[in-house]
């Protein structure tokens, strides 16, 4: 199995980061038909697939590149390098990808590959054509809706940091992605593949949520930064912009109606702040009014306070 050895200092200095490039590459994987898709990716593919086919369906490079560079169980390292800034901008991550030579990119694609490289990938300009493809997918299919998607990923980060305060790193890391297990004593099973153990002590460790089904790991040699790209939790990735009924918004105001709609599943104040973009004080005020009206109740879960709709709140949202 793939095993990382991690000390307490690495965990203490680790960070959660939202990466536009990681999300773009995760969505690119959905275009090849080789990977299991999350509900969020299916939604994206339904919306973006026709435009992608119209632009790239007749291109001799796009699909062979995606099938070889983003295979099940393998993703070429140059596509997603661990971010150096927080939060990373897409242009910075694209520039890091552009620094790769064609020869190095080909070598990374060929690792663990059991078939010859697609002939179109053997010539000059491999990285330049990959840059064009990745940039187009970002600009035309993801960037317009990025604020919504980013709020969902940030809400997942809030949920996991809440879990850190109640259950420690074991509760956060165990089963963060399929095949990943916290084994204790500084041992993190990163996947179930037969790779030699990797010592990540003395490096920086990043955790990057994505809407992909499985996620992956990223680092580049010499590795001073390691990243775990993991699937965002369930409903946080599926419907961060649930729309409140228009009549409800007229009755109690759009901000309170939005909060009430999002409380179809229990959430903390910090999760609601991440999902709505409202200030913490404003969110707390709205929750207080909703509680006073009997539309919302709250309960404690560990160190967190979760808010949820009452039967009356359910009835109003359903109406």
Backbone bond lengths (Angstrom), bond angles and torsions (degrees), N, CA, C in turn:
res aa  C-N    CA-C-N  psi(-1)  N-CA   C-N-CA  omega(-1)  CA-C   N-CA-C  phi
1 X - - - 1.457 - - 1.524 109.69 -
2 X 1.332 117.88 156.22 1.448 122.65 174.85 1.520 109.73 -77.23
3 X 1.336 116.96 118.20 1.458 121.39 -174.68 1.521 109.31 -123.41
4 X 1.348 116.87 128.94 1.457 121.91 173.09 1.515 108.63 -107.42
5 X 1.320 116.63 135.70 1.453 122.09 174.86 1.531 108.20 -99.62
6 X 1.326 115.60 120.56 1.462 122.02 -171.35 1.522 108.79 -127.58
7 X 1.343 116.81 132.26 1.461 118.05 177.29 1.528 110.29 -99.30
8 X 1.334 115.53 174.54 1.466 120.90 -175.71 1.522 111.95 -63.68
9 X 1.338 117.87 -33.97 1.462 120.49 -179.35 1.531 111.48 -65.25
10 X 1.338 116.83 -39.23 1.468 120.04 178.38 1.530 110.24 -64.26
11 X 1.321 116.82 -44.66 1.457 120.04 179.09 1.530 111.10 -63.70
12 X 1.311 116.98 -41.45 1.459 120.33 -179.07 1.530 111.53 -63.56
13 X 1.331 117.22 -32.77 1.461 120.50 -179.33 1.519 114.61 -94.74
14 X 1.320 117.57 2.89 1.472 120.42 -178.05 1.522 110.99 -71.42
15 X 1.326 115.74 159.33 1.466 120.84 -177.80 1.520 110.42 -140.87
16 X 1.334 115.37 151.84 1.455 122.09 168.86 1.529 107.86 -95.07
17 X 1.340 116.27 133.81 1.466 121.56 -175.55 1.526 108.83 -138.03
18 X 1.326 117.64 140.79 1.461 122.28 172.09 1.520 108.18 -95.64
19 X 1.326 117.28 125.46 1.465 122.67 -175.54 1.528 110.59 -118.23
20 X 1.341 118.41 115.16 1.472 120.01 175.35 1.531 112.64 -58.71
21 X 1.336 117.49 -36.52 1.470 119.76 -178.72 1.519 110.84 -68.00
22 X 1.333 116.94 -43.52 1.461 118.91 179.13 1.518 110.78 -60.00
23 X 1.330 117.54 -40.68 1.460 120.26 178.96 1.522 111.15 -67.68
24 X 1.326 117.24 -37.71 1.468 120.70 178.11 1.523 111.13 -64.15
25 X 1.318 117.16 -46.59 1.466 120.56 -179.29 1.525 110.33 -67.66
26 X 1.328 117.52 -36.71 1.460 119.53 175.15 1.508 112.17 -59.53
27 X 1.341 116.50 -39.35 1.465 119.94 177.44 1.527 111.63 -71.85
28 X 1.333 117.49 -35.18 1.458 119.99 176.88 1.527 111.48 -57.80
29 X 1.333 116.55 -35.27 1.462 119.98 179.56 1.515 111.82 -61.36
30 X 1.336 116.40 -27.04 1.468 119.88 -178.17 1.528 112.05 -72.27
31 X 1.329 117.34 -15.11 1.463 120.90 -173.94 1.522 113.37 -83.69
32 X 1.335 118.26 -12.32 1.464 120.01 -172.75 1.523 113.31 -93.43
33 X 1.344 116.97 -15.81 1.463 119.71 -176.13 1.509 113.68 75.11
34 X 1.346 118.18 10.56 1.459 121.63 -177.67 1.525 113.05 -99.62
35 X 1.336 117.21 -9.23 1.455 120.30 -170.32 1.527 110.46 -122.19
36 X 1.338 115.10 148.28 1.456 119.98 171.67 1.527 108.82 -70.05
37 X 1.334 116.64 138.75 1.454 121.04 -173.75 1.522 111.23 -106.75
38 X 1.331 115.62 145.66 1.457 121.23 171.00 1.528 108.66 -81.52
39 X 1.336 118.75 163.99 1.473 119.89 176.35 1.525 112.59 -56.70
40 X 1.337 117.64 -38.77 1.464 120.08 179.34 1.521 111.15 -64.61
41 X 1.338 117.60 -38.40 1.462 119.86 178.77 1.524 111.87 -68.90
42 X 1.326 116.84 -37.08 1.469 119.15 176.87 1.530 110.35 -62.00
43 X 1.321 115.61 -41.62 1.466 120.00 177.67 1.519 110.50 -61.30
44 X 1.339 116.36 -44.47 1.461 120.13 179.09 1.522 111.03 -64.70
45 X 1.329 117.66 -42.41 1.455 121.23 -177.88 1.526 111.01 -64.43
46 X 1.324 117.21 -39.51 1.465 119.99 177.57 1.523 111.00 -61.18
47 X 1.328 116.43 -38.30 1.460 120.06 -177.36 1.527 112.30 -81.46
48 X 1.341 117.21 -40.00 1.464 121.06 -172.26 1.520 113.85 -96.00
49 X 1.339 117.25 -19.30 1.458 120.38 -175.21 1.516 114.59 -56.02
50 X 1.351 119.34 -47.88 1.463 119.15 -179.27 1.527 113.26 -60.36
51 X 1.335 117.50 -41.57 1.464 119.96 179.41 1.522 111.02 -66.41
52 X 1.335 116.64 -39.04 1.461 119.61 178.15 1.521 110.71 -63.63
53 X 1.322 116.77 -44.58 1.466 120.45 -179.58 1.519 110.77 -63.18
54 X 1.338 116.86 -40.19 1.459 120.22 179.97 1.530 111.47 -63.47
55 X 1.340 116.49 -37.29 1.471 119.39 -177.97 1.528 112.32 -86.40
56 X 1.340 118.04 -39.93 1.458 120.88 -169.65 1.522 114.52 -116.42
57 X 1.327 117.73 -4.66 1.457 119.62 -176.45 1.516 113.36 -60.50
58 X 1.323 118.28 -33.73 1.457 121.37 179.47 1.514 113.78 -95.81
59 X 1.334 116.92 5.41 1.459 120.66 -178.27 1.528 109.98 -80.72
60 X 1.324 117.42 136.65 1.465 119.84 -176.28 1.520 112.63 -79.35
61 X 1.338 117.73 -10.42 1.463 121.34 -174.51 1.529 113.28 -100.59
62 X 1.327 117.78 -41.87 1.468 121.82 -164.03 1.527 113.15 -56.74
63 X 1.325 117.81 -60.92 1.460 119.59 -174.29 1.527 113.05 -67.57
64 X 1.371 120.07 -42.45 1.475 117.95 174.96 1.524 112.47 -58.45
65 X 1.318 117.23 -39.00 1.459 120.23 178.76 1.527 110.97 -64.17
66 X 1.328 117.12 -47.70 1.459 120.51 -178.55 1.529 111.26 -62.73
67 X 1.333 116.97 -40.67 1.468 119.90 -178.59 1.526 111.76 -67.01
68 X 1.345 117.53 -33.39 1.464 120.08 -178.26 1.530 112.31 -87.19
69 X 1.323 118.00 -37.10 1.463 121.19 -172.70 1.523 112.71 -87.53
70 X 1.354 117.82 -21.93 1.466 121.41 -179.28 1.517 107.46 -127.60
71 X 1.328 115.61 70.95 1.453 120.98 -178.24 1.528 110.58 -89.27
72 X 1.321 117.83 159.66 1.465 119.05 171.77 1.531 110.76 -57.04
73 X 1.317 116.56 122.61 1.452 120.74 179.89 1.513 114.86 85.67
74 X 1.342 118.68 -1.49 1.463 120.37 -179.81 1.520 111.11 -152.69
75 X 1.341 115.27 135.97 1.458 121.58 175.50 1.520 107.44 -136.86
76 X 1.330 116.86 127.00 1.467 120.74 -178.23 1.528 110.25 -59.29
77 X 1.329 117.10 130.99 1.463 121.98 -171.74 1.520 113.52 -60.00
78 X 1.347 118.58 -32.72 1.456 118.78 -173.32 1.526 112.82 -69.16
79 X 1.338 117.38 -14.82 1.462 119.54 -179.59 1.527 112.44 -71.11
80 X 1.318 117.52 -37.57 1.467 121.22 178.19 1.517 108.40 -135.57
81 X 1.317 115.97 103.42 1.453 120.62 173.56 1.531 108.47 -93.30
82 X 1.320 119.05 147.35 1.461 120.03 177.61 1.525 110.60 -55.51
83 X 1.325 118.48 128.67 1.472 120.74 -177.48 1.528 112.22 -60.63
84 X 1.326 115.33 147.95 1.465 121.13 178.57 1.526 111.74 -103.31
85 X 1.318 117.83 -11.13 1.457 121.94 178.58 1.523 109.00 -124.09
86 X 1.327 116.31 160.87 1.460 121.37 -178.65 1.526 108.63 -139.07
87 X 1.345 117.45 113.67 1.465 125.70 -0.61 1.523 110.66 -82.38
88 X 1.333 117.94 148.62 1.461 119.76 179.70 1.528 111.37 -75.77
89 X 1.308 116.33 142.05 1.467 121.73 173.66 1.526 108.48 -92.69
90 X 1.337 116.69 147.78 1.459 119.99 -178.22 1.524 110.73 -58.49
91 X 1.349 117.67 -40.26 1.467 120.57 -178.17 1.526 110.95 -60.93
92 X 1.339 117.75 -37.98 1.464 120.71 178.62 1.529 111.15 -67.54
93 X 1.330 115.48 -41.33 1.466 118.72 179.85 1.526 110.70 -68.64
94 X 1.327 117.08 -34.59 1.466 120.25 177.57 1.528 110.31 -67.35
95 X 1.340 116.69 -37.65 1.460 120.19 178.32 1.520 111.01 -64.39
96 X 1.340 117.21 -37.59 1.465 120.04 177.19 1.518 110.81 -63.57
97 X 1.316 116.96 -39.12 1.460 121.18 177.38 1.533 110.29 -65.90
98 X 1.335 116.61 -38.35 1.464 120.81 -177.80 1.519 112.39 -66.83
99 X 1.346 117.64 -20.50 1.463 120.69 -179.13 1.524 112.86 -74.57
100 X 1.321 117.60 -6.93 1.469 121.92 -179.32 1.533 110.51 -79.08
101 X 1.300 117.41 138.14 1.466 120.74 174.73 1.526 109.64 -80.10
102 X 1.320 116.11 157.55 1.464 120.50 177.00 1.526 110.99 -58.37
103 X 1.342 116.34 -41.11 1.458 119.83 -177.81 1.528 111.17 -63.70
104 X 1.314 116.76 -43.22 1.468 119.57 -179.77 1.522 110.68 -67.50
105 X 1.327 116.67 -40.09 1.464 119.86 178.25 1.521 110.54 -61.32
106 X 1.334 117.01 -43.96 1.466 119.99 178.97 1.528 111.23 -62.30
107 X 1.328 116.24 -41.23 1.467 119.51 179.91 1.523 111.23 -62.82
108 X 1.331 116.93 -39.00 1.460 120.09 179.49 1.528 111.20 -69.39
109 X 1.311 117.23 -37.96 1.465 120.30 177.94 1.527 110.38 -64.02
110 X 1.317 116.82 -38.54 1.463 121.51 -175.07 1.528 113.83 -75.09
111 X 1.355 117.76 -17.20 1.467 119.25 -179.37 1.524 110.27 -58.50
112 X 1.313 116.75 131.77 1.468 126.65 179.82 1.523 112.81 63.17
113 X 1.327 119.31 9.96 1.465 121.91 -177.29 1.525 109.54 -83.81
114 X 1.324 117.57 133.92 1.460 121.02 -176.66 1.526 111.88 -108.24
115 X 1.335 116.94 21.81 1.463 120.95 177.06 1.525 108.26 -144.92
116 X 1.337 118.43 160.69 1.466 119.99 178.91 1.528 111.17 -64.54
117 X 1.322 115.43 152.10 1.452 121.40 177.03 1.527 109.36 -66.82
118 X 1.329 116.90 143.07 1.462 120.52 177.05 1.527 109.35 -55.82
119 X 1.340 118.97 133.31 1.473 121.09 -175.47 1.520 113.94 -53.96
120 X 1.337 117.89 -33.07 1.459 120.16 -177.29 1.522 111.59 -67.58
121 X 1.337 118.20 -15.62 1.457 121.76 -179.28 1.524 112.86 -92.47
122 X 1.312 117.71 1.03 1.456 121.19 -175.51 1.522 113.58 -88.65
123 X 1.336 117.49 -17.85 1.453 120.48 -176.32 1.522 113.25 -86.71
124 X 1.333 115.24 178.98 1.460 120.70 176.92 1.531 110.22 -68.92
125 X 1.318 114.64 155.62 1.465 119.59 175.20 1.511 114.64 89.19
126 X 1.343 117.92 14.23 1.460 120.94 -178.60 1.525 111.23 -58.44
127 X 1.329 117.69 -51.39 1.462 120.94 -176.97 1.525 110.79 -67.23
128 X 1.315 117.65 -38.44 1.465 120.50 -179.91 1.533 110.92 -61.95
129 X 1.326 116.89 -41.68 1.466 119.61 179.69 1.535 110.64 -70.98
130 X 1.334 116.23 -35.88 1.465 119.34 176.07 1.521 110.47 -63.57
131 X 1.331 117.21 -41.09 1.466 121.19 177.64 1.524 111.21 -59.51
132 X 1.316 116.67 -43.47 1.466 120.34 179.55 1.523 111.30 -61.15
133 X 1.326 116.10 -42.78 1.458 120.93 -179.27 1.529 110.90 -65.68
134 X 1.326 116.58 -49.24 1.462 120.60 -177.23 1.524 110.34 -64.04
135 X 1.328 117.33 -43.23 1.464 120.44 -179.90 1.525 111.27 -63.66
136 X 1.335 117.48 -38.28 1.472 119.79 179.30 1.521 111.07 -64.80
137 X 1.319 116.68 -44.16 1.467 119.42 -179.34 1.521 110.23 -62.18
138 X 1.329 117.41 -41.52 1.468 120.11 177.78 1.526 111.44 -63.26
139 X 1.326 116.49 -53.39 1.464 120.69 -172.75 1.529 112.82 -66.55
140 X 1.332 117.49 -35.50 1.466 119.98 -171.94 1.520 114.12 -98.87
141 X 1.331 118.27 -20.04 1.466 118.06 -175.26 1.526 114.26 -123.61
142 X 1.336 118.32 -22.11 1.461 119.97 -175.53 1.526 113.46 -114.79
143 X 1.314 117.49 -41.92 1.462 119.79 -175.78 1.528 113.27 -58.14
144 X 1.351 120.21 -41.09 1.471 118.52 -179.53 1.527 113.67 -59.45
145 X 1.320 118.32 -33.35 1.456 121.13 179.85 1.509 113.61 -106.30
146 X 1.348 116.71 17.36 1.451 119.81 -174.57 1.534 114.15 -62.57
147 X 1.335 121.02 -39.53 1.476 118.52 179.39 1.526 112.82 -56.61
148 X 1.317 117.77 -41.30 1.469 121.05 178.40 1.522 110.86 -64.11
149 X 1.324 115.82 -46.44 1.464 120.61 -177.86 1.529 110.42 -66.65
150 X 1.337 116.73 -40.47 1.456 119.71 179.28 1.526 110.91 -63.49
151 X 1.325 118.45 -39.93 1.464 120.22 179.08 1.528 110.95 -61.46
152 X 1.324 117.17 -38.44 1.465 120.05 178.65 1.523 111.00 -64.99
153 X 1.327 117.17 -41.95 1.462 120.33 -179.67 1.529 110.47 -69.64
154 X 1.332 116.98 -37.83 1.464 119.89 176.93 1.527 110.98 -65.46
155 X 1.333 117.28 -35.76 1.464 119.90 177.96 1.523 110.49 -64.72
156 X 1.325 117.43 -35.68 1.461 119.87 176.16 1.525 110.64 -63.85
157 X 1.336 116.09 -40.51 1.465 120.21 178.21 1.528 110.30 -61.21
158 X 1.339 116.13 -42.68 1.464 119.85 178.61 1.531 110.32 -60.17
159 X 1.337 116.28 -44.06 1.467 119.82 -178.92 1.524 110.83 -62.10
160 X 1.328 117.67 -39.50 1.463 120.51 -177.76 1.531 111.66 -74.57
161 X 1.322 117.75 -36.06 1.463 118.42 176.85 1.521 110.75 -69.58
162 X 1.342 117.74 -31.73 1.463 120.10 171.84 1.528 110.29 -61.24
163 X 1.322 115.99 -41.61 1.462 120.84 179.85 1.528 110.69 -66.18
164 X 1.337 116.44 -32.63 1.464 120.41 178.85 1.523 110.78 -62.02
165 X 1.337 117.33 -39.18 1.463 120.07 -177.73 1.529 111.80 -70.82
166 X 1.314 117.98 -24.23 1.465 120.15 -177.15 1.525 113.24 -99.18
167 X 1.336 117.74 -33.74 1.459 119.92 -174.26 1.506 115.54 -121.58
168 X 1.360 117.58 -2.13 1.455 120.35 -179.18 1.524 112.20 76.21
169 X 1.335 115.19 -176.43 1.462 120.24 -175.71 1.531 112.62 -64.67
170 X 1.316 117.34 -30.49 1.464 119.34 178.83 1.517 110.49 -59.03
171 X 1.352 117.70 -40.22 1.460 121.34 -179.68 1.523 111.41 -69.79
172 X 1.315 117.71 -29.74 1.469 121.28 -178.40 1.534 111.38 -80.64
173 X 1.325 116.88 -43.51 1.464 121.06 -171.45 1.521 113.91 -83.66
174 X 1.334 117.39 -32.79 1.452 119.60 -175.47 1.525 110.56 -63.68
175 X 1.317 116.37 121.13 1.464 123.56 179.41 1.536 112.87 61.84
176 X 1.325 116.64 30.92 1.462 120.18 174.83 1.523 110.36 -59.79
177 X 1.333 116.81 -35.81 1.456 122.47 175.15 1.522 107.35 -140.94
178 X 1.339 118.55 159.74 1.464 119.72 -178.67 1.535 111.81 -54.11
179 X 1.323 115.98 130.70 1.459 121.28 179.14 1.511 114.59 87.48
180 X 1.331 117.65 -6.20 1.464 121.13 -177.71 1.518 109.94 -94.59
181 X 1.332 116.95 129.78 1.465 122.43 -179.21 1.523 109.93 -140.45
182 X 1.322 115.63 139.31 1.459 120.37 171.79 1.523 107.51 -88.13
183 X 1.340 117.50 116.31 1.456 122.19 -174.46 1.524 112.73 -96.13
184 X 1.322 117.07 -6.23 1.450 120.48 -178.13 1.512 112.19 85.55
185 X 1.332 116.29 168.74 1.473 122.34 179.21 1.525 112.18 55.16
186 X 1.347 116.19 37.54 1.456 119.89 177.10 1.508 114.65 73.46
187 X 1.326 118.27 18.83 1.465 121.54 -178.24 1.521 110.00 -112.59
188 X 1.330 116.04 121.15 1.453 122.10 178.03 1.527 108.71 -116.18
189 X 1.333 116.42 114.78 1.467 120.20 172.90 1.517 106.77 -76.46
190 X 1.320 116.53 110.29 1.456 121.08 -172.94 1.527 111.81 -85.83
191 X 1.332 116.88 -27.75 1.456 122.05 175.21 1.528 108.11 -163.70
192 X 1.303 116.62 -178.50 1.473 120.53 -177.48 1.528 112.51 -102.09
193 X 1.341 117.07 11.99 1.460 119.76 179.99 1.531 110.94 -79.08
194 X 1.315 116.32 158.24 1.458 122.45 -175.83 1.529 109.71 -87.38
195 X 1.337 115.75 69.37 1.455 121.37 177.45 1.526 109.49 -106.98
196 X 1.327 118.26 152.54 1.474 119.93 177.45 1.529 110.26 -68.49
197 X 1.339 118.12 153.36 1.470 120.98 178.25 1.529 110.74 -57.13
198 X 1.323 116.00 150.24 1.462 121.95 -178.96 1.525 109.20 -126.28
199 X 1.308 116.27 127.64 1.462 121.73 179.93 1.527 108.63 -91.01
200 X 1.339 116.94 114.27 1.467 120.59 -179.07 1.524 111.10 -108.32
201 X 1.350 118.04 12.79 1.458 120.09 176.13 1.525 109.24 -63.50
202 X 1.333 115.63 144.37 1.455 120.22 179.79 1.513 114.12 81.16
203 X 1.335 118.24 5.20 1.464 121.39 179.02 1.529 109.55 -115.20
204 X 1.316 116.36 172.29 1.463 122.05 173.00 1.524 108.78 -91.45
205 X 1.330 115.63 145.47 1.463 120.83 -178.45 1.522 108.63 -125.22
206 X 1.333 116.24 126.59 1.451 122.70 -179.95 1.519 109.98 -116.68
207 X 1.321 116.24 146.01 1.455 122.93 173.13 1.521 107.57 -119.09
208 X 1.347 116.37 124.00 1.466 121.51 -171.94 1.522 109.22 -124.17
209 X 1.332 118.67 112.72 1.463 120.21 178.24 1.525 111.27 -76.23
210 X 1.318 116.08 149.47 1.457 122.24 177.25 1.519 108.71 -148.55
211 X 1.322 116.79 163.59 1.466 120.03 177.18 1.521 111.96 -86.70
212 X 1.338 118.25 3.62 1.463 121.13 177.55 1.525 110.17 -65.02
213 X 1.331 116.72 158.95 1.456 121.15 -176.38 1.525 112.39 -73.06
214 X 1.338 117.58 -40.23 1.464 120.13 -173.07 1.526 113.01 -112.86
215 X 1.310 119.34 -41.13 1.449 121.71 -172.05 1.520 111.92 84.91
216 X 1.346 116.99 -174.48 1.459 122.15 -178.64 1.532 108.01 -164.48
217 X 1.318 117.84 -176.37 1.460 121.81 176.02 1.517 108.53 -118.60
218 X 1.328 115.76 157.19 1.466 120.08 -177.79 1.517 110.02 -142.53
219 X 1.324 115.84 137.73 1.464 123.21 171.18 1.519 106.53 -167.08
220 X 1.306 116.19 163.76 1.467 120.11 175.73 1.515 108.20 -137.77
221 X 1.326 115.30 144.52 1.459 120.42 -177.09 1.540 111.00 -84.09
222 X 1.341 118.15 140.66 1.472 125.62 -6.63 1.523 109.69 -71.19
223 X 1.311 116.71 132.19 1.461 121.61 -168.70 1.524 111.61 -85.50
224 X 1.353 116.46 105.85 1.452 120.00 172.32 1.522 111.11 -106.06
225 X 1.344 116.39 -5.31 1.460 121.81 176.02 1.531 108.26 -137.29
226 X 1.311 117.08 130.45 1.461 122.66 174.27 1.526 108.47 -117.55
227 X 1.310 116.52 145.05 1.463 120.69 -179.80 1.525 110.05 -132.06
228 X 1.319 115.60 138.93 1.455 122.87 171.18 1.521 107.14 -109.73
229 X 1.325 116.46 113.66 1.460 121.35 176.18 1.520 106.67 -95.12
230 X 1.316 116.82 120.76 1.465 120.55 -169.73 1.532 110.78 -128.97
231 X 1.342 117.73 156.99 1.471 120.43 179.45 1.517 111.41 -74.69
232 X 1.331 116.10 129.07 1.461 121.22 177.59 1.523 109.80 -63.47
233 X 1.312 115.50 150.38 1.456 121.49 -174.30 1.519 111.95 -68.85
234 X 1.333 115.85 126.04 1.455 127.78 167.89 1.508 118.01 19.10
235 X 1.325 115.17 -112.19 1.461 120.55 -170.50 1.516 112.94 -65.62
236 X 1.338 118.06 -23.62 1.455 119.47 179.08 1.521 110.48 -62.59
237 X 1.333 117.07 -31.72 1.461 120.26 -179.29 1.522 112.09 -91.07
238 X 1.324 118.31 -13.08 1.457 119.06 -172.47 1.525 114.12 -92.54
239 X 1.355 117.60 -38.89 1.453 117.51 -172.60 1.519 111.67 -145.04
240 X 1.333 118.50 64.19 1.451 119.86 -179.40 1.516 113.46 -72.25
241 X 1.329 117.93 -17.80 1.462 121.91 -178.71 1.514 111.19 -116.23
242 X 1.328 116.98 44.93 1.460 120.06 175.91 1.528 108.78 -54.04
243 X 1.320 116.72 130.79 1.463 122.15 -173.84 1.516 109.91 -91.32
244 X 1.334 115.72 127.84 1.460 120.20 178.17 1.524 109.84 -74.77
245 X 1.332 118.76 144.10 1.472 120.91 174.72 1.524 110.32 -56.03
246 X 1.321 116.27 138.60 1.467 120.81 -176.45 1.529 111.79 -58.85
247 X 1.329 116.33 -40.31 1.466 119.19 -179.37 1.528 110.71 -64.84
248 X 1.331 117.05 -36.46 1.458 120.67 178.76 1.522 110.57 -66.46
249 X 1.339 116.99 -40.51 1.461 120.64 178.70 1.530 110.63 -62.88
250 X 1.332 117.77 -38.05 1.467 119.94 177.64 1.522 111.20 -68.26
251 X 1.326 116.49 -32.09 1.459 120.62 -175.98 1.529 112.02 -75.55
252 X 1.329 118.26 -47.84 1.464 120.37 -173.12 1.521 113.47 -117.76
253 X 1.336 116.91 2.55 1.456 120.47 -179.19 1.516 111.55 96.00
254 X 1.336 117.37 144.81 1.471 120.36 -174.21 1.525 113.71 -63.79
255 X 1.332 118.71 -37.24 1.465 120.15 -177.84 1.526 110.55 -66.83
256 X 1.344 117.33 -46.22 1.461 119.83 179.89 1.519 110.89 -69.29
257 X 1.329 117.63 -35.27 1.461 120.42 178.55 1.521 110.35 -64.86
258 X 1.325 116.73 -37.28 1.475 119.86 178.78 1.524 110.62 -65.18
259 X 1.327 116.34 -44.95 1.465 119.89 178.85 1.519 110.68 -61.89
260 X 1.323 116.65 -44.58 1.461 119.94 -179.05 1.520 110.82 -62.62
261 X 1.313 117.41 -38.31 1.461 121.33 178.80 1.526 110.98 -66.26
262 X 1.336 117.35 -40.85 1.463 120.82 179.97 1.520 112.65 -67.88
263 X 1.326 117.53 -19.79 1.458 120.82 -177.96 1.529 112.74 -84.12
264 X 1.329 117.44 22.88 1.462 120.22 170.74 1.525 109.70 -59.94
265 X 1.339 116.82 -29.07 1.462 122.81 170.57 1.518 107.20 -121.63
266 X 1.335 119.42 145.42 1.469 121.03 -177.34 1.527 111.69 -58.48
267 X 1.328 114.95 140.78 1.464 121.06 179.35 1.517 109.64 -144.97
268 X 1.321 114.96 152.49 1.458 120.90 174.85 1.525 109.55 -84.77
269 X 1.330 115.39 167.68 1.461 119.85 177.34 1.520 110.91 -60.09
270 X 1.331 117.32 -41.44 1.462 119.53 -178.55 1.528 111.80 -67.24
271 X 1.307 117.51 -32.80 1.468 119.55 175.51 1.527 110.38 -66.57
272 X 1.313 117.12 -41.67 1.466 120.50 178.98 1.522 110.69 -64.81
273 X 1.332 117.13 -38.11 1.461 119.84 176.50 1.520 110.61 -61.04
274 X 1.337 116.65 -44.04 1.468 120.62 -179.69 1.523 111.51 -64.19
275 X 1.330 117.08 -38.10 1.466 120.74 -176.92 1.520 112.92 -77.37
276 X 1.330 118.18 -34.55 1.461 120.98 -174.11 1.512 113.79 -97.27
277 X 1.337 116.97 -24.34 1.457 119.61 -174.84 1.520 112.90 79.21
278 X 1.329 118.33 2.42 1.455 121.27 177.40 1.520 110.26 -76.70
279 X 1.338 115.83 157.68 1.463 120.59 178.10 1.524 110.06 -68.08
280 X 1.337 115.48 154.97 1.460 120.46 -179.16 1.526 111.23 -59.67
281 X 1.342 117.29 -44.73 1.459 120.25 -179.74 1.519 112.72 -62.80
282 X 1.335 116.96 -41.96 1.465 120.62 179.41 1.519 110.87 -64.97
283 X 1.326 116.37 -41.97 1.465 119.80 178.66 1.522 110.77 -61.55
284 X 1.328 116.31 -44.15 1.457 119.71 177.99 1.516 112.51 -61.38
285 X 1.340 116.63 -39.97 1.473 120.11 178.14 1.522 111.02 -63.14
286 X 1.334 116.90 -43.95 1.471 120.28 -179.86 1.522 110.72 -63.93
287 X 1.340 117.13 -41.19 1.463 120.11 178.50 1.530 110.88 -63.38
288 X 1.319 116.90 -37.11 1.462 120.14 179.42 1.529 110.47 -63.52
289 X 1.332 116.53 -43.75 1.469 120.26 179.62 1.531 110.68 -65.11
290 X 1.334 116.67 -41.31 1.465 120.40 179.59 1.525 110.95 -65.69
291 X 1.324 117.47 -36.73 1.472 120.22 176.40 1.525 110.68 -66.59
292 X 1.337 116.66 -44.43 1.459 120.15 -179.62 1.528 111.48 -61.26
293 X 1.343 116.31 -30.22 1.463 120.85 -179.99 1.524 112.03 -84.45
294 X 1.334 117.48 -2.42 1.456 120.29 179.68 1.513 114.66 78.20
295 X 1.345 117.55 16.79 1.466 121.16 -178.43 1.526 112.24 -92.94
296 X 1.329 116.10 -20.39 1.459 121.94 -174.93 1.533 108.56 -136.70
297 X 1.320 116.19 144.13 1.456 122.29 172.30 1.521 107.64 -127.06
298 X 1.331 116.16 173.69 1.460 118.52 -179.46 1.521 109.67 -141.30
299 X 1.332 114.59 157.11 1.456 120.67 176.55 1.517 108.00 -148.61
300 X 1.306 116.30 156.25 1.455 120.95 -179.29 1.525 109.96 -91.35
301 X 1.334 116.09 137.64 1.459 122.34 174.23 1.520 106.93 -130.35
302 X 1.350 116.15 101.55 1.457 119.07 -173.24 1.514 109.88 63.88
303 X 1.337 116.81 -123.42 1.468 120.97 178.17 1.520 112.19 -94.40
304 X 1.318 117.63 -2.18 1.459 121.66 -178.25 1.520 110.84 -98.43
305 X 1.331 115.43 151.76 1.456 122.37 171.88 1.525 107.48 -109.16
306 X 1.321 116.55 119.56 1.461 122.25 -178.22 1.524 109.50 -103.29
307 X 1.332 115.58 136.05 1.459 122.00 176.35 1.525 109.08 -103.23
308 X 1.322 116.88 145.81 1.455 121.44 -179.89 1.526 108.78 -149.96
309 X 1.330 114.94 158.99 1.462 120.02 -178.58 1.517 111.38 -76.23
310 X 1.310 116.13 142.81 1.463 121.15 170.05 1.528 108.44 -81.93
311 X 1.341 115.94 178.10 1.461 119.76 177.04 1.516 110.80 -61.01
312 X 1.344 116.35 -36.75 1.474 119.32 177.74 1.510 110.73 -66.13
313 X 1.355 116.69 -40.81 1.471 119.46 177.51 1.513 111.45 -63.46
314 X 1.343 118.03 -40.64 1.463 121.46 175.73 1.522 110.82 -59.33
315 X 1.330 115.67 -43.57 1.460 119.66 -177.82 1.523 111.17 -63.76
316 X 1.328 117.20 -40.90 1.463 119.52 179.53 1.523 111.51 -65.51
317 X 1.334 117.11 -42.00 1.466 119.62 179.85 1.525 110.62 -68.49
318 X 1.319 116.31 -37.08 1.458 119.05 178.29 1.504 113.03 -68.83
319 X 1.325 116.14 -26.31 1.468 119.42 -177.93 1.496 112.57 -81.51
